Amino acid sequence: MAGLGDGIQQTYEMATGSTHVLDWSRVGKMSAAGASFGLIGHFWYIWLDKRFRGNSPSVVLSKVLLDQLALSPFCLTIYFAILGTMERSGFVKFRDRIACEGPLIYLAEWLVWPPAQIINFYYLPTRYRVLYDNFICLSFDIYISKLMNCRNLE
């Protein structure tokens, strides 16, 4: 979804004149960074459902908090590490990107994901959770693409 989100964002950039061609390298990097989360999410949801059984309000709240406080920072770090590796940037740039862009993404995650995950954990069986996440991710990935690449447009 990250690659599709980036493609949509780049299409918008081309329509507004910010850029003139689709940067397939950028799409590839965003795709690679985002691809790791499908697998992580699959096993994460299985583990959460084994650890917290049911969908009572207290169970759902526990899952949402754990998702936001444990998985989200871990995934953000992995995301920045994958992008940094693919861009061949050093540790200093990796650290600076986390310091600059990480809080903005993490704040946005707190606005988007808790309501989405309440629906996910309360209504959906485990086997549909990653699919549901992918639909939510598409919009979120457009935002991340804009944020991660806005300095390239200046």
C-alpha positions, 0 to 999 in steps of 0.5 A, spaced: 500 500 500 505 504 501 507 504 494 500 505 491 500 511 496 506 514 494 504 513 486 497 517 488 501 522 492 506 523 486 500 523 481 497 529 485 504 532 485 504 532 477 497 535 477 499 541 481 506 542 477 510 540 483 514 535 479 513 533 472 515 525 472 513 519 476 519 517 480 519 510 480 525 509 484 521 513 490 515 508 489 520 502 489 523 505 496 516 506 499 513 499 497 519 496 500 519 500 506 511 498 507 512 491 505 515 489 511 509 491 515 504 486 512 508 480 515 509 484 521 502 485 522 499 478 520 503 475 526 502 481 531 494 480 530 495 473 531 499 474 538 495 479 540 489 475 539 492 469 543 494 474 549 488 478 549 482 473 548 475 476 546 473 483 544 470 486 550 471 494 551 477 492 556 480 487 551 480 492 545 483 498 549 489 493 551 490 491 544 489 498 541 494 501 547 499 496 545 498 497 538 500 504 539 505 504 544 509 498 542 508 496 535 507 503 532 514 506 534 517 499 532 514 499 525 516 507 525 523 505 526 524 499 521 520 504 516 526 509 517 531 504 517 529 501 511 528 507 507 535 510 510 538 503 507 535 504 500 537 511 500 544 509 502 544 515 507 548 514 514 546 513 521 546 521 522 541 522 517 537 516 519 537 519 526 535 526 524 529 523 520 526 520 526 527 526 530 524 531 524 519 526 521 518 521 526 514 525 531 509 528 526 508 521 523 507 518 530 502 524 532 498 522 525 498 515 527 495 517 534 489 520 530 488 515 525 489 508 528 486 508 535 479 509 532 481 504 526 483 499 531 477 499 535 473 497 529 478 492 527 479 489 534 472 489 536 468 487 529 473 483 525 476 476 526 483 476 526 484 473 518 481 480 516 485 485 520 491 485 515 486 486 509 482 492 513 489 495 515 491 495 508 485 499 506 486 504 512 494 504 510 492 507 503 490 514 506 495 514 511 501 512 506 499 518 502 500 522 508 507 519 509 509 519 502 508 527 502 511 528 509 517 524 507 518 527 500 516 534 501 523 537 502 524 534 495 519 538 492 522 545 494 
